[in-house]
Amino acid sequence: MAGIEFDYGQARTLETSLKGKVDEMKAALVRIQTTIEGCRTWWQGGSEEGLIQNFSNTKEEIGKGLDRWLNDYATLINKYANWRAEREQCLKERMGRA
């Protein structure tokens, strides 16, 4: 059975990269909201506010979901890193007894 390879440094680099991409997505959502709000110039009477509010709510949900996803990734990496550290410590202790 092949061993599991894991590079904690690369995992953290990926996390940083993902955070940057998520920030880009959030910035795109802000730009889209500005575009959506532009409908006020040609759509008047109150019903346009429903569209704007719907997008605002959706943007907020997407942002929270992306943050949750990033947090889950960080938690997963930390759990795996801790498991690896414990495993390596156990192996060192066993080697010391042999």
Secondary structure by P-SEA (a helix, b strand, c coil): cbbbbbbaaaaaaaaaaaaaaaaaaaaaaaaaaaaaacccccccccaaaaaaaaaaaaaaaaaaaaaaaaaaaaaaaaaaaaaaaaaaaaaaaaaaac
